[in-house]
Amino acid sequence: MVEADIGVEVVYAAVDRQVLLPVTVPAGTTVRAALLKSGIGRAFPELDLAGCPVGIFGKVVVDPDSRLVQSGDRIEIYRPLLADPKEVRRLRAAKAAEAKARNQ
């Protein structure tokens, strides 16, 4: 029996540009294999496709080497955070409290 091909999208948003690549893969392809087949590594050579965190439609994929893609999936490559959001909020709150204390 011949396996059917399915269509998925691979997306990545760098600081300066975004790329969405449609890719056709055989049914039974893993998320990691679809990433490699997409060719996104040529557009962003700095990406470590073998170990980068990924998700599908905003939900993190814990094991992209075993999770199979389904037709229509949008595989998202996540880049590391530049700053911890909790730390940024804490600093902003401390700055606001300091300004409030000076104005009283």
Buried (B, 14 or more C-beta within 10 A) or exposed (E): EEEEEBEBBBBBEEEEEEBEBEBEBBEEBBBBBBBBBBEBBEEBEEBEBEEBEBBBEEEEBEEBEEBBBEEEBBBBBEBEEEEEEEEEEEEEEEEEEEEEEEEE
